[in-house]
Amino acid sequence: QIELERQKLRRLSTTRPQTIDGTPVELNANIELPDDVIEADEAGASGIGLFRTEFLFMNRDTLPNEEEQFEAYRKVVESMHGLPVTIRTYDLGADKQLDGVERPMLQNPALGLRAIRLCLTEPRRFQIQLRAILRASNYGKVRMLIPMISGAAEVDQTLQQIELAKATLTAKGIPFDPNIPVGGMIEVPAAALALRMFRRKLDFLSIGTNDLIQYTLAIDRTDDSVAHLYDPLHPAVLHLIALVISGANRTNIPVALCGEMAGDIKLTRLLLGLGLRQFSMHPGQMLAVKQEVLRTNLSSVKLLARRMLRIADPERMQNMLDRLNAD
């Protein structure tokens, strides 16, 4: 029975994702290594919505140089044959530490020096990656994504670093896309609540629900003793997600969702009802989500999705979700 279901889903790989009432939806793939693009292509991905570049840095004794990073990025870009590839600058720190690099022991590394904070304290290493990404942009449609932004100063400093990398490549006569879009990940509540300042500075947004839930609910998602409290349907989480989606849609800034919620078919209709039109997920989840998109009538889910934002009781929330997903 499972294999029959898989065969049925595989037939959807070339079907364009859109709702019953004709609204197009983008289903992009999350990848960690260049070879993952094969599975993304087989699933019929609209593009690469999140290339987690930190996995190029891990489980090794030496750091990848500019040439190695460039070749990895170019391989993915060329393999997508013109479809967009969103490359996230490395999100190291917290649960993703480098081998062979001494770091002080922290009681709560998730709140410490990680992601863009770490990049900005190590500009020489950051410049190497920025130049590699920019060079890859000459071979296809590349977008650059900045993880864990929380304030305007971080964005300004990052944009300055990007301009410096561009100037270096220009001086050497190395081609790149001078208009490469730069976006930011909304992973901390501060970024969601201060969305207006990011909309003015960035070309697109991506909601990272894994960390957004963790930081909103003050729950370590790697701690088994509190894992049962990790709740994507918590009213505060849904309000922040809805706030980001509606704020981006009002100003015509592309917004995607790339956390685990994107690949959960129980939440597909809810996210569509809240206005999300770009999903990014593990390639193995894509066809099941596409099937759910094809079954969805937006006019019938919008009202229920909005009503769910006013529910505080978990049991009522689950009942409403079941009603939303009823065929």
C-alpha positions as CSV (number, residue, x, y, z in Angstrom):
1,Q,0.0,0.0,0.0
2,I,2.8,2.4,0.8
3,E,4.5,1.6,-2.5
4,L,1.3,2.2,-4.4
5,E,1.0,5.6,-2.7
6,R,4.6,6.4,-3.6
7,Q,4.0,5.5,-7.3
8,K,0.9,7.7,-7.3
9,L,2.8,10.6,-5.9
10,R,5.7,10.2,-8.4
11,R,3.2,10.8,-11.2
12,L,2.8,14.3,-9.8
13,S,6.5,15.2,-10.3
14,T,5.8,17.1,-13.6
15,T,2.5,18.5,-12.5
16,R,2.6,22.3,-11.9
17,P,1.6,23.0,-8.3
18,Q,-1.5,25.2,-8.1
19,T,-4.7,25.2,-6.0
20,I,-8.1,24.1,-7.3
21,D,-9.0,27.7,-8.0
22,G,-5.8,28.2,-10.1
23,T,-3.4,30.0,-7.7
24,P,0.2,29.0,-8.5
25,V,2.4,27.9,-5.6
26,E,6.2,27.4,-5.6
27,L,7.5,24.2,-4.0
28,N,11.3,24.5,-3.5
29,A,13.8,22.1,-2.1
30,N,16.1,22.3,0.9
31,I,19.5,20.8,0.3
32,E,22.7,20.3,2.4
33,L,25.2,19.0,-0.2
34,P,25.5,19.5,-4.0
35,D,24.5,15.9,-4.7
36,D,21.1,16.5,-3.0
37,V,20.1,18.4,-6.1
38,I,19.4,15.1,-7.9
39,E,16.5,14.2,-5.5
40,A,15.2,17.8,-5.8
41,D,15.1,17.5,-9.5
42,E,13.3,14.1,-9.4
43,A,10.7,15.6,-7.1
44,G,10.0,18.4,-9.6
45,A,11.2,21.2,-7.4
46,S,10.6,24.8,-8.6
47,G,14.1,25.6,-7.4
48,I,16.4,25.4,-4.4
49,G,14.8,27.4,-1.6
50,L,17.6,26.8,0.9
51,F,21.1,25.5,0.3
52,R,22.5,25.0,3.8
53,T,26.1,25.7,3.1
54,E,27.4,25.0,6.6
55,F,27.4,21.3,5.9
56,L,30.4,21.9,3.5
57,F,32.3,23.1,6.6
58,M,31.5,20.2,9.0
59,N,33.0,16.8,9.6
60,R,36.4,17.8,8.3
61,D,39.8,18.9,9.6
62,T,40.3,21.9,7.3
63,L,38.0,24.7,6.2
64,P,36.9,24.8,2.5
65,N,38.8,27.5,0.5
66,E,37.1,29.8,-2.0
67,E,37.7,27.6,-5.0
68,E,36.2,24.5,-3.3
69,Q,33.1,26.5,-2.2
70,F,32.7,28.0,-5.6
71,E,32.8,24.7,-7.4
72,A,30.2,23.3,-5.0
73,Y,27.8,26.3,-5.5
74,R,28.4,26.3,-9.3
75,K,27.6,22.6,-9.5
76,V,24.2,23.1,-7.9
77,V,23.4,26.2,-9.9
78,E,24.2,24.6,-13.2
79,S,22.3,21.4,-12.3
80,M,19.1,23.4,-11.8
81,H,19.3,24.7,-15.4
82,G,18.1,28.2,-14.8
83,L,15.8,27.6,-11.9
84,P,16.5,29.8,-8.8
85,V,19.0,28.6,-6.2
86,T,18.9,30.3,-2.8
87,I,22.3,29.9,-1.1
88,R,22.3,30.7,2.6
89,T,25.6,31.9,4.1
90,Y,26.8,29.5,6.7
91,D,24.8,29.1,9.9
92,L,27.5,27.7,12.1
93,G,27.4,27.7,15.9
94,A,24.8,26.3,18.3
95,D,24.3,22.7,17.3
96,K,26.5,23.0,14.2
97,Q,30.1,23.4,15.4
98,L,33.3,23.2,13.3
99,D,35.8,20.3,14.0
100,G,39.2,21.5,15.0
101,V,38.2,25.0,15.9
102,E,38.4,26.0,19.5
103,R,35.3,27.7,20.8
104,P,34.5,28.6,24.4
105,M,31.9,26.3,26.1
106,L,28.6,28.1,26.3
107,Q,25.6,27.3,28.6
108,N,23.2,28.2,25.8
109,P,24.9,28.2,22.4
110,A,21.6,28.9,20.6
111,L,21.7,32.4,22.0
112,G,25.4,32.9,21.5
113,L,27.8,33.6,18.6
114,R,26.2,31.8,15.6
115,A,25.0,32.4,12.0
116,I,25.4,36.0,10.8
117,R,26.8,37.1,14.2
118,L,29.7,34.7,13.7
119,C,30.2,35.7,10.1
120,L,30.5,39.4,11.0
121,T,33.1,38.6,13.6
122,E,35.2,36.7,11.1
123,P,35.1,38.9,8.0
124,R,38.1,37.2,6.3
125,R,36.3,33.8,6.3
126,F,33.0,35.5,5.4
127,Q,34.6,37.3,2.4
128,I,35.8,33.9,1.1
129,Q,32.2,32.6,1.1
130,L,30.7,35.8,-0.3
131,R,33.1,35.8,-3.2
132,A,32.4,32.1,-3.9
133,I,28.6,32.7,-4.0
134,L,29.0,35.8,-6.2
135,R,31.1,33.9,-8.6
136,A,28.5,31.1,-8.8
137,S,25.9,33.7,-9.6
138,N,27.4,34.0,-13.1
139,Y,26.2,30.5,-13.9
140,G,22.5,30.8,-13.2
141,K,19.8,32.4,-11.1
142,V,21.3,32.8,-7.6
143,R,19.9,34.4,-4.5
144,M,21.8,35.0,-1.3
145,L,20.1,34.4,2.1
146,I,21.4,35.8,5.4
147,P,20.5,33.6,8.5
148,M,19.3,34.8,11.9
149,I,19.1,38.5,11.3
150,S,17.7,40.4,14.3
151,G,18.6,44.1,13.8
152,A,19.2,46.7,11.1
153,A,22.9,47.0,12.0
154,E,23.5,43.4,11.1
155,V,21.8,43.8,7.7
156,D,23.8,47.0,7.0
157,Q,27.1,45.4,7.9
158,T,26.3,42.3,5.8
159,L,25.4,44.5,2.8
160,Q,28.7,46.3,3.2
161,Q,30.5,43.0,3.2
162,I,28.7,41.9,0.1
163,E,29.7,45.2,-1.7
164,L,33.3,44.7,-0.6
165,A,33.3,41.2,-2.1
166,K,31.8,42.6,-5.3
167,A,34.5,45.2,-5.5
168,T,37.3,42.6,-5.0
169,L,35.9,40.5,-7.9
170,T,35.4,43.5,-10.1
171,A,39.0,44.6,-9.6
172,K,40.2,41.1,-10.6
173,G,37.9,41.0,-13.6
174,I,35.9,38.0,-12.3
175,P,32.3,38.0,-13.6
176,F,29.2,37.8,-11.3
177,D,25.7,39.0,-11.1
178,P,25.9,42.6,-9.8
179,N,22.2,42.5,-9.0
180,I,22.1,39.3,-7.0
181,P,19.0,39.4,-4.7
182,V,19.8,39.4,-1.0
183,G,17.3,38.2,1.5
184,G,17.0,37.6,5.2
185,M,15.8,34.7,7.4
186,I,13.1,35.5,9.9
187,E,14.0,33.2,12.7
188,V,13.8,35.3,15.9
189,P,10.7,37.1,17.1
190,A,12.5,40.5,17.0
191,A,12.9,40.2,13.2
192,A,9.2,39.3,12.8
193,L,8.1,42.2,14.9
194,A,10.5,44.7,13.3
195,L,9.7,43.5,9.8
196,R,9.3,47.0,8.3
197,M,13.0,47.9,8.5
198,F,14.0,44.6,6.8
199,R,11.5,45.1,4.0
200,R,13.2,48.3,3.1
201,K,16.7,46.8,3.0
202,L,16.2,43.3,1.6
203,D,14.9,41.8,-1.6
204,F,13.1,38.8,-0.2
205,L,12.3,37.0,3.1
206,S,12.4,33.4,4.3
207,I,10.7,32.2,7.5
208,G,12.8,29.7,9.4
209,T,10.2,28.1,11.6
210,N,12.5,25.7,13.4
211,D,14.3,28.5,15.2
212,L,11.3,30.8,15.3
213,I,9.3,28.3,17.3
214,Q,12.3,27.6,19.6
215,Y,13.0,31.3,20.3
216,T,9.3,32.3,20.7
217,L,8.5,29.5,23.1
218,A,11.9,29.4,24.9
219,I,12.2,25.7,24.2
220,D,15.4,24.0,23.2
221,R,14.2,21.8,20.3
222,T,17.2,19.4,20.9
223,D,16.2,18.8,24.6
224,D,14.0,15.7,24.9
225,S,12.7,16.8,28.3
226,V,10.9,19.8,26.8
227,A,10.4,18.5,23.2
228,H,6.7,17.9,23.9
229,L,6.2,21.7,24.4
230,Y,7.6,22.4,20.9
231,D,4.3,23.4,19.2
232,P,4.0,24.9,15.7
233,L,0.3,25.6,16.4
234,H,1.0,27.7,19.5
235,P,-1.0,31.0,19.0
236,A,2.1,33.1,19.4
237,V,3.9,31.2,16.6
238,L,1.0,31.4,14.2
239,H,0.6,35.1,14.8
240,L,4.2,35.8,14.1
241,I,4.1,33.7,10.9
242,A,0.9,35.4,9.8
243,L,2.4,38.8,10.6
244,V,5.4,38.1,8.4
245,I,3.4,36.7,5.5
246,S,0.8,39.5,5.4
247,G,3.5,42.2,5.9
248,A,5.5,40.9,2.9
249,N,2.5,40.4,0.7
250,R,1.3,43.9,1.3
251,T,4.6,45.3,0.0
252,N,5.0,42.7,-2.7
253,I,8.2,41.3,-1.2
254,P,8.6,37.5,-1.9
255,V,8.3,35.5,1.3
256,A,9.0,31.8,1.7
257,L,8.8,29.3,4.6
258,C,11.7,26.9,4.9
259,G,11.4,25.2,8.3
260,E,9.9,21.8,9.1
261,M,6.4,23.3,8.9
262,A,6.7,23.6,5.2
263,G,6.9,19.9,4.7
264,D,4.1,18.9,7.1
265,I,1.0,18.2,5.0
266,K,-1.2,18.7,8.0
267,L,-0.2,22.4,7.9
268,T,-0.2,23.0,4.1
269,R,-3.7,24.3,3.9
270,L,-3.3,26.4,7.0
271,L,-0.2,28.1,5.5
272,L,-1.9,28.6,2.2
273,G,-4.9,30.1,4.0
274,L,-2.5,32.6,5.7
275,G,-1.2,33.7,2.3
276,L,1.9,31.7,1.9
277,R,2.8,30.9,-1.8
278,Q,6.4,29.7,-1.5
279,F,7.3,26.6,0.4
280,S,10.8,25.1,0.8
281,M,11.3,21.6,2.2
282,H,13.2,18.3,2.1
283,P,12.7,16.9,-1.4
284,G,11.2,13.7,0.0
285,Q,8.2,15.7,1.3
286,M,7.6,17.7,-1.8
287,L,5.2,15.4,-3.7
288,A,2.9,14.8,-0.7
289,V,2.7,18.6,-0.2
290,K,2.1,19.1,-3.9
291,Q,-0.8,16.7,-3.7
292,E,-2.3,18.7,-0.8
293,V,-1.9,21.9,-2.7
294,L,-3.7,20.5,-5.7
295,R,-6.6,19.4,-3.5
296,T,-7.0,22.8,-1.8
297,N,-9.6,25.5,-2.7
298,L,-8.2,28.8,-1.3
299,S,-11.6,30.4,-1.0
300,S,-12.7,27.7,1.5
301,V,-9.5,27.7,3.6
302,K,-8.8,31.4,4.0
303,L,-11.6,32.1,6.5
304,L,-10.9,29.0,8.6
305,A,-7.2,29.8,8.7
306,R,-7.9,33.3,9.9
307,R,-10.3,32.0,12.5
308,M,-7.5,29.8,13.9
309,L,-5.5,32.9,14.7
310,R,-8.2,33.7,17.3
311,I,-8.1,30.3,19.1
312,A,-6.1,29.8,22.2
313,D,-7.3,26.4,23.4
314,P,-5.1,23.6,22.0
315,E,-8.0,21.1,21.7
316,R,-10.1,23.6,19.8
317,M,-7.1,24.4,17.6
318,Q,-6.6,20.8,16.7
319,N,-10.4,20.4,15.9
320,M,-10.2,23.4,13.7
321,L,-7.2,22.0,11.9
322,D,-8.9,18.7,11.3
323,R,-11.9,20.6,9.9
324,L,-9.6,22.6,7.7
325,N,-8.0,19.4,6.3
326,A,-11.3,17.5,5.8
327,D,-11.8,16.6,2.1
